Amino acid sequence: MKIAFIGLGIMGKPMAKNLLKAGHSLRVYDRNTPAVEELEKAGATACKSAVETVEGVDMVITMLPNSPHVKSVMIEDDKVAEHMPKTAVFVDCSSINPVASREIAKVLKEKGIDMLDAPVSGGEPKAIDGTLSFMVGGKQEVFDKCKDVLSAMGDSVVLCGDVGAGNVTKLCNQTIVAINIAAVAEALQMGQMCGVSPEKVFAAIRGGLAGSTVMNAKAPMMMDQNFTPGFRIDLHIKDLNNVVDAADAANAPIPLTQSVLEMMKVLRKDGDSVYDHSALLKYYQKLSGEVLHR
């Protein structure tokens, strides 16, 4: 399949590489020239603009930071939707506000273009090894047409409902991940301060009900004080702000999410939002004055 891929950041670049490995023809664009050059060396066609990427393609994929960026590329500034083939499908893998997804889909529908919102979970490691989880919103027939392409980048591809449902599901995911990371940090810090090695706590509980993928991934990072970003705190703040907006629109109570968001905002004020979201531990270390260790 001939695909346009716009957005080659931490997630987009490895995702695009996996599409090339699967045998798809790729036209790519990003403002980050080195990322474009890297994809070109891997076999993609480098383009000088977002509009140029969509010439004669079957699918347009975006992986951009937030709602304004997707709207800018597709319907406002670049107006890619006016240049892409009417037979092509637009698949937005960005994590954005579901309200924005539906606004974009409405504009595209007027032009006869189908859309899926298909945000992902798994962070950079799973983007690299092609085992992301896709949460998809859109029509069943459009989903069926695009599933094999998404499967080249992930091992779970689930249709959650109509357009917007993918991003609603992603917001649910980000809520659970954020609260889980905070709980792991809080528990390990408490355990150490009560005289028990965090490493022993982790080993003892990881196989029980408290165990989780989040714990397995983030607890070792916390104990090693390794906050190399796989998913940065500033991006998680962006997602949780979208959770707040969506929850407000639905009058849904989110007290735990609000609490973790405030913790992340403190870290951002301290200059720590560039780190991995496992650095939520730093909030507890700041309160306690004690550094977690193995």
C-alpha positions in Angstrom: 0.0 0.0 0.0 1.2 3.5 -0.7 1.1 5.5 2.5 1.9 9.1 3.5 3.3 9.4 7.1 3.4 12.8 8.7 5.1 13.1 12.1 8.4 11.3 12.8 8.9 11.9 16.5 9.7 9.4 19.3 6.7 7.3 18.3 6.2 8.1 14.6 9.7 7.3 13.4 9.8 3.7 14.6 6.2 3.2 13.5 7.1 4.4 10.0 10.1 2.1 9.9 7.9 -0.9 10.7 5.6 0.0 7.8 8.6 -0.1 5.5 9.7 -3.5 7.0 6.2 -4.8 6.2 6.7 -3.8 2.5 4.6 -0.7 2.3 5.6 2.2 0.1 6.1 5.3 2.3 6.2 9.0 1.7 7.3 10.9 4.8 7.4 14.4 6.2 8.5 16.1 9.4 9.9 19.5 10.3 12.8 17.5 11.9 15.1 17.0 8.8 17.4 14.4 10.4 14.3 12.2 11.1 13.2 12.5 7.5 16.7 11.7 6.3 16.8 8.6 8.5 13.6 7.3 7.0 14.9 8.1 3.5 17.9 5.9 4.2 15.5 3.2 5.3 13.7 3.3 2.0 11.0 6.0 2.3 10.5 8.9 -0.1 11.4 12.1 1.7 9.0 15.0 1.0 9.4 18.7 1.6 5.9 19.4 2.8 2.9 17.6 4.3 0.9 18.3 1.1 3.6 16.6 -1.0 3.4 13.4 1.0 -0.2 12.7 -0.1 0.3 12.6 -3.9 -1.3 9.4 -5.1 -1.4 7.6 -1.8 -3.9 5.1 -0.5 -3.7 6.2 3.2 -2.5 9.2 5.1 -1.2 8.6 8.7 -0.5 11.4 11.2 1.4 11.0 14.4 1.5 14.5 15.9 1.7 16.1 19.4 -1.9 17.3 20.0 -5.2 18.4 18.6 -4.1 21.8 17.2 -1.3 20.2 15.2 -3.6 17.6 13.5 -6.2 20.3 12.7 -3.5 22.5 11.3 -2.1 19.8 9.0 -5.4 18.4 7.9 -7.9 21.2 7.6 -6.5 24.6 8.6 -3.0 25.6 7.5 -1.6 22.9 5.3 -5.1 21.7 4.4 -3.9 18.3 3.4 -7.5 17.1 3.2 -7.9 19.3 0.1 -5.0 17.6 -1.7 -5.3 13.9 -0.7 -7.0 11.5 -3.1 -10.7 11.1 -2.3 -10.1 7.3 -2.3 -7.5 7.6 0.4 -8.3 7.0 4.1 -7.1 9.3 6.8 -5.8 7.5 10.0 -4.8 9.8 12.9 -2.6 7.9 15.4 -2.1 11.0 17.5 -3.5 11.1 21.0 -5.8 14.1 20.9 -9.1 15.3 22.2 -12.0 13.2 20.8 -14.0 16.3 20.2 -11.2 17.4 17.8 -11.3 14.0 16.1 -15.0 14.4 15.4 -14.5 17.9 14.1 -11.9 16.7 11.6 -13.9 13.7 10.6 -16.9 16.0 9.9 -14.8 18.2 7.5 -13.4 15.1 5.8 -16.8 13.6 5.4 -18.0 16.6 3.5 -15.1 16.0 1.1 -15.9 12.3 0.8 -12.9 11.1 2.8 -13.1 8.4 5.4 -11.3 8.7 8.7 -10.2 6.6 11.7 -8.8 7.9 14.9 -6.3 5.3 16.0 -4.2 6.4 19.0 -1.7 3.9 20.4 -0.4 2.7 23.8 2.9 1.1 24.5 5.4 3.9 24.4 8.7 4.0 22.4 9.8 0.4 23.2 6.7 -1.1 21.7 6.7 1.3 18.8 10.2 0.0 18.0 9.3 -3.7 18.2 6.0 -3.3 16.5 3.8 -4.4 19.4 1.7 -1.3 20.0 -1.9 -1.4 21.0 -4.2 0.5 18.7 -7.6 1.9 20.0 -9.6 2.7 16.9 -12.7 4.7 16.1 -14.5 4.7 12.8 -16.7 2.7 10.5 -16.4 -1.1 10.5 -15.7 -1.3 6.7 -13.0 1.4 6.9 -11.4 -0.4 9.9 -11.4 -3.6 8.0 -9.6 -1.9 5.1 -6.9 -0.5 7.4 -6.4 -3.2 10.0 -3.6 -5.0 8.2 -1.6 -1.8 8.0 -2.1 -1.0 11.7 -1.1 -4.6 12.5 2.3 -4.0 10.9 2.9 -1.6 13.8 1.0 -3.3 16.6 -0.1 -6.6 18.0 -3.5 -5.4 19.2 -5.9 -3.5 16.9 -9.4 -3.0 18.4 -12.3 -1.1 17.0 -13.9 0.7 19.9 -16.8 2.6 18.2 -17.3 5.4 15.8 -14.8 8.2 15.2 -13.7 9.7 18.5 -14.1 6.4 20.3 -10.4 5.6 19.8 -9.3 8.7 21.6 -11.9 8.3 24.4 -10.4 4.8 24.9 -6.8 6.2 24.8 -7.8 8.8 27.5 -9.1 5.9 29.7 -5.7 4.2 29.1 -3.7 7.3 30.0 -5.8 7.7 33.2 -5.1 4.2 34.3 -1.4 4.4 33.4 -0.9 7.7 35.3 -2.7 6.6 38.4 -0.9 3.2 38.3 2.6 4.8 38.0 1.8 7.2 40.9 0.6 4.2 43.1 3.8 2.2 42.3 5.9 5.2 43.3 4.0 5.9 46.4 4.1 2.3 47.6 7.8 1.7 46.9 8.7 4.9 48.6 6.6 4.0 51.6 8.0 0.5 51.7 11.6 1.8 51.8 10.8 4.4 54.4 9.3 1.7 56.6 12.5 -0.4 56.3 11.8 -2.8 53.5 13.8 -2.9 50.3 11.8 -1.7 47.3 13.4 -4.5 45.3 12.0 -7.1 47.7 8.6 -5.4 47.7 8.5 -5.5 43.9 9.7 -9.2 43.7 7.0 -10.2 46.3 4.0 -8.5 44.8 4.6 -8.4 41.1 3.0 -11.8 40.6 -0.1 -11.1 42.6 -3.1 -8.9 42.1 -1.1 -5.7 42.5 1.2 -6.7 39.6 0.8 -5.0 36.3 2.6 -4.2 33.0 3.1 -0.7 34.3 4.7 -1.9 37.5 7.0 -4.3 35.6 8.1 -1.5 33.3 8.4 1.4 35.7 9.4 -0.1 39.1 13.0 -1.0 37.9 13.4 2.4 36.4 12.4 4.1 39.6 14.8 1.9 41.7 17.6 2.8 39.3 16.7 6.5 39.2 16.5 6.0 35.4 14.1 8.5 33.9 15.2 8.3 30.3 12.0 9.2 28.4 10.0 6.5 26.8 6.9 8.7 27.3 7.6 12.1 28.8 5.7 13.7 31.6 4.9 16.7 29.5 3.1 14.5 27.0 1.2 12.8 29.8 0.2 16.2 31.1 -1.2 16.9 27.6 -3.2 13.7 27.7 -4.6 14.3 31.1 -5.6 17.8 30.2 -7.6 16.2 27.4 -9.1 13.7 29.9 -10.2 16.7 32.0 -11.8 18.4 28.9 -13.6 15.2 27.9 -14.7 14.4 31.5 -16.1 18.0 31.9 -18.1 17.6 28.7 -19.6 14.4 30.0 -19.9 15.6 33.7 -17.7 12.5 34.6 -16.0 12.6 38.0 -12.2 12.1 37.9 -10.7 12.9 41.3 -7.8 10.6 41.0 -6.8 11.8 37.6 -7.0 15.4 38.8 -4.7 14.6 41.7 -2.0 12.9 39.5 -2.2 15.8 37.0 -1.5 18.3 39.8 1.5 16.1 40.8 2.8 16.2 37.2 2.4 20.0 37.1 4.6 20.3 40.2 7.3 18.3 38.4 6.9 20.5 35.3 7.5 23.6 37.4 10.6 21.9 38.8 11.9 21.3 35.2 11.3 17.5 35.4 8.6 17.2 32.7 11.2 16.2 30.1 11.7 12.9 31.9 9.8 9.6 31.6 6.5 9.5 33.4 8.1 7.1 35.9 9.7 10.3 37.3 6.4 10.8 39.2 8.6 9.2 41.8 10.4 12.5 42.1 7.3 14.0 43.5 7.4 11.6 46.5 11.2 12.0 46.8 10.6 15.8 47.0 8.1 15.4 49.8 10.1 12.8 51.8 13.6 14.0 51.2 14.6 10.4 50.6 15.8 8.9 47.3 14.5 5.4 46.3 17.2 2.8 45.6 17.5 -1.0 45.2 
